[in-house]
Amino acid sequence: MVCHSTGFPQLRLLVLHHLHYVEKWTVEKGAMPNLSHLEIRSCESLGMIPQGLRFIEPLKELVIDKMPVDFGSRILEVDGRKGDDFDKICHIPTVTITGEGELGPAENFNSIYFSLG
């Protein structure tokens, strides 16, 4: 799935839900320049956060729900070690990770919330 550089100029809210077969999502620099809220829910095959999210400065909230454990661990900072995708989302003031099942045991990820703002 690709969001091209001129794509969705007025979009403010995006929910990706049950996109079971999407393995890669590319967001080109300049795409979705007004996006302020993003939710990624139950997209089990999605391997990582797209590089282009780092360029969407208005993005204020990211919700990740019912995603595989590996996906969630890529954005977290644990014991001083940043996940591989942490730098892609560190500009987002509010990041919420919730879910059960695919995400792993509830004690690991049932409700993780952090605010950078």
PyMOL commands that set and color helices and strands:
alter all, ss='L'
color gray80, all
select helices_A, chain A and resi 51-55+69-73+86-89+101-103+106-109
alter helices_A, ss='H'
color red, helices_A
select strands_A, chain A and resi 2-3+13-17+26-27+37-41+61-65+77-78+81-82+94-98+111-115
alter strands_A, ss='S'
color yellow, strands_A
deselect
rebuild
show_as cartoon
